[in-house]
Amino acid sequence: MVCSNWSEARSAPPPRRILIVLLGSIGDVVRALPLLGRLRRAYPNAHIAWAVEPKSKSLLEAHHWLDELIIFDRERAPWSFLSLLGRVRNGRFDLVIDLQRHLKSGLVTWASGAPDRIGFAKENAKEFNYLFSTRHIAPQPRMRLKLLQYQAFGDALELAPAPIEFGLRPAAEELAHARELLASAPAPRLGIILGSSWPSRLYFPDAIAAVARQVAESANGLPGLRPVLLGGAAEVGLAAEVEACANGLPLLNLVGKTSLRELSAVFTQCAAAFGPDSGPMHIAAAVGCPIVSLWGATAPERSAPWGFAEFALKAAIPCHPCYLRRCPIERECMRRIEPEAVAEAVRRALKANLGSVCAPTG
């Protein structure tokens, strides 16, 4: 059966095997987790799988709402893509949800052979992606939060409303390891996210160090925060520059020392965090850590971390948002975000969330 319209889909029996196709960025995967939760509540006995790339694997592989991961190893393409198509085909899915909106995800959706394949409308899709779905959600405003765009799939499927929850639960051993890593940085702590997948989004080492110095001091009845540098192996050099600019300020450098799941556990031990548009920014928000986000090339209206949009900072500049991976004017948009404004936002976030589940622990 091919579901050519929504009335036909509504008359079909509940799906038994569901596949989410979202191969891409860590931030996108995090923002799609609330949709996964709605699917699990609506279809508690269904088998739910997710096609994803290795960089997001650790976020999903132990997730209690998910039954199966189908990994696409981009580095071994094109042969790994053919293998992915075969595994998806053999999954015998009856509902496939394409959240990626590109040609690649469209091909995965089509290869599933599922009778019900739902994707973005033509207006929101790229690379003829819409041709591979049997039905589409309503067109989405371009600047609508991406998390809410994903939620529109649940609405279109007529799933019961549910709280926005991410289901990221660090295991006991991950929390223990996080506390071990943080042992030399007494609470309360400030998580400093250094990296992003786009060079145009990065903040500057001298500005990062300036923020760290300002919030390390107690002010207005709020405690000083111990800075903790966070990032992957690609940010090792940037972390060294920040340390050099900090002029002896005590910093704990955890760059390159945590997996994604360990990073989520670290955020639960931080009183607040700040950093540019990135996957870790969304992970911090997902576990409830107050996050101050910095915006230049991209727009908070579309991608602000859930629950903390009020702490999104951007500077007035005509070219914002440009959505360029590399900036031709040396990231002037990020340079215009003053460290004083970031420090003040961190203190506001800390004050608003004192006593919350993300309050510093030992």
N, C-alpha and C positions, 0 to 999 in steps of 0.2 A: 504494500500500500504506500502511495506517495501522498503526504499531507499537503494538498495544494491550497488549503485555506484553513482558517482558524476554527471554523465550526466542525470541520472534519477531524481536526486534532482533538477538540474537546470530547468528541464521541469515542475516541480511541481508549483502550484500557490503559491503566497507569503503567509507566515504563518500568521494565525489570532491570535493564542494563543501560546506564547513562554514561556518556563520555563528555567531559569538558575539554575543549581544545583551547589552550592558552599557553603557548610555547615560550613566550617572551620574558619580559623584564621581571625582576624580583618585586618591584613596586606594584606592577599589574597583578601579579599572582596574589600578593597580600590583599589588594583591594577586591579581588574576586572571592575571597574566602567567605564573606557573609552570604553570597549567593550559594556557595556550597552548603552552608548551614541551612539555608531555606530548603534546598533540595533534600537534604538528609531528613529534616523534619517532615517534609511532605511525603517522602517515599522511604520510610524507615527500613524497608526490606529490600530496597533496590541495591544493585551492585553499581557503585559509582567509581569511575576511573578518571584520570586526568593525564592528558598528553602535555609534556613539559620538557624543557631543556635542563641539563645537569645543574646549572647555576642556581636554580630554585628548588632542586630536589630535596635538600635537607629540610626545607620548610614544610614539605608535604608528606615525606615518606613515613612519618610517625603520626600523621594527623588522624584523630579519632573519627572524623567524619568521612574519611576516604578509604576505599577498599583496594585501589590499585593505582600504580603509577606506570605510565608508558613513556619511556625516556627517549628523547630525540637528541643524539649526540651530534651537534652541529659541526664539530671539528672533523668528523668522519664523513661528512656529506660529499657527494650525493648518495653514496651507498647506504649510509645510515638512514637517509630519508626514505629510500625504497623499503628498507627493513621496517621503518615506522609505519608506512602504509600497509604493509603486510600484517603487522601485529594489530593495527586498528581494524583491518578487515576481518581478522580472525576473532575479534572481540564480540562480534554479533550484537552490536549495540542497537537498541531501538529508539534512543533519543540521543542526539549529539547537539551540543551547545557550542557554537563557535564564537568565542569572545575576542579573537585576534584581529579579525577583519582584513587580513591580507591574503594574497594568492596562496601562500604556503598552507595556511590554516584551512583555506577553502578546499584545497586538494585533500588534506587529511579528512575533513568533514565528508567530502564526496566519496573518498575511498572506503569509508566505514560501511557504506551501503545501507545505513540506517534509514528506515522509512520516514522518520521525522528528524529533520535537520534544521535548526533554528539559528539565524544569524542576524547581523546588523542590516538595516535598510540600505538600499543603494546609495542614498545620500551620505551615509556615514562610512561606507565600505571603500576599500582601496583595491586596485589591481583586479577588478572584476570579481572580488570575493563573493558578492551577493549571488552570483550565478550558481554557486554550489550548495545553497540552502534551499529547502523546500518551502520555508516560510520565514518571515522577517518581523522583528520588533518594529514598533513605530519609530520614525526618524527622531534622532536625539539632537538637542541643541549642542553645537560644537563645544561650548564652554561649560556644559553641565559636568559636574564632578564625575570622574570616570567610575568611581564606586557606585554612584547612582545609575549610571548607564548600565552597569552590570546588573544592578538590581532590577532594571526594566525587563530583563529576561524572566526573572521570577514573577513579575507582575503579568507579563504576557502569558506565562504558563498558568496563571491564576493560582499561584501558590499563596498560602496564608501569609499575611504580614508577620514579620518576625523582627526582633531587635537586631541592630547591627552589631554582630559579634564575629570575632575572627577565629576563636577556638585555638589560639596559640598558647599552649600550656607547656612551659619548660619542664622537663622531667626533673625528678629530685636530684639525679646526678649532675644534670646541667646547672641547676641552681647552686649545688655544692661547688662545682667547678668555677662558676662565676664569682662566688664569694671568695674562693681561694685566689683567683686572679686579682680581685679588688682588695685583698687584705691590706696592702700597703697604702691604700687611699681611703682614709676614714670618711664615713658618711658625715654630712650629705654630699653627694657627688653630682657633677655635671658631665653628662656624656657629650662629647664633641665629635660629631660626624664629619669626617674630612672629605670623603670621596663622593663621586657621582659618575655615572656612565658617560656623561657628556662633559668634556673639558670646559665648555662655556658656562657651566653651572657652579664651578668651584669658587669658594671664597678664598681670600688671600691670607698667607701665613701670618703676616704682621697683624692683620685685622683679627684673625682667630686668637692670636696670643693676647691682643689687647682686650678682647672680650673675657678671656680666661682670667686676666689680671683683675679686671673690674669686679667680676662676680666672686672672686676668691675672697674678697673683703665683705664682712658683714655690713648691712646697711638697712636703715628703716625697720629695724627689728627682725630682719631676715638673716639667717646664718650665711656665712661664706660657703662656697661650694668648691670641692676639690675636683679639678679638671681631669678628665679621663679621655685620652685620644682613642678614637675608634675608626677602623677602616680595614681594608684588605691589603694584600701584598702590594698592589699598585700604589698605595698611599704611603709607603715607607719613607720615600724621599720627602713628601710633603710634611709628614710628621716630624722629620728631622729639622725641617725649616721652621716649623712652629716652635719646637723646643729651643732652637737657636734664638728666635725672636722673644721668647718668654723670659730671658734674662734671669735664669735661676729659679723662676716660679716652680714650686713642686707640681709636676705633671706625672700622671701614670700613663705610659704609652702601651696600649694593647693592640696597636695596629698590626695586622697580620697574624694575630694570636687567637682568633675566635672564628668558629663556624657561624653560619646564620642562626642556628638554633641556640648556640652559646651566646651570640650577640643579643638575642631576644631575652635571655636570662640576665645578661648584664644590664639591659635597660630596666628590668624590674627592680634593680638595686640602685638606680639613679633617681635623684630627686627631680631632675629636669634634663633636657638635652637641647642642642641646637645644631643646625647644619643645613646644607643645600638640598634641593629636590633630589631625592635618591631613594633606593629601596630601603636602606636602614632607617630613613626618616619614617617611612610607612610602618616598619616593624616596631619602632618606638611607640607610635600612636596605637598600634594594634594591641600592645600589652599595657596600654594606659599610661605611658610615661609622658609627661607634659613636654611637647616638642615645639621649639621656635624654629620655623622654617624660613629659608632665605631664597628669594625668587628673582631671577633675571631673565634668562632666555625662555623660561617656561612660566606658566600662569597659575597662581594659586586657585583661581576660579575653577579650574579644571582638575587640579591635582593636589590641593591642600590635604594634609594629613587629617583623617577623620577625627572629629572631636576637638581639634586644636586650630581651626582656621583663623580664630581671632589672634593667634600669635604668628601669622604669616606676614613677613616683611618684604616689601619691594620698594625700589627707588623710582622716582619720577624720571623717566627717560623716554623719548619718543619711539624708540625701536622696541620697547617691551610690549608683548613677548615676541621674539623673533623666531623661536624654535629652530635655531641654528646650533648644530653640535659644536662648532668652533666659531669663536667670536672674532670678527675682523677689526674690532676696536678695543681689544685687550680687556674685555669683560668690564667695561665702564659701568654697566648696570649693577654688577656686584660690588664694584669699588664704591659706588654711591650709597651703599647700605652701611651706615656708620656703626662702628663697634659700640658706641654709647647707646644707640637705639637697640642693638641686639641685647646688650647687657640689661637694659631696662625691661625689655620683653621677657627675658629669662626670669627676672625678679617678679614680674607680673604673673608669669606662668607658675612660678614656685609658690607665690602667695595664694593663688587661686586653687592650688592643689595640695596645700599642706594638709596632712591627715588623710589623703586619699590612698588608694591601694598602691600607688607608686611612691608614696613617701619613703624616705631613706630607711633602709634596714641595715642591720649590722654587718 
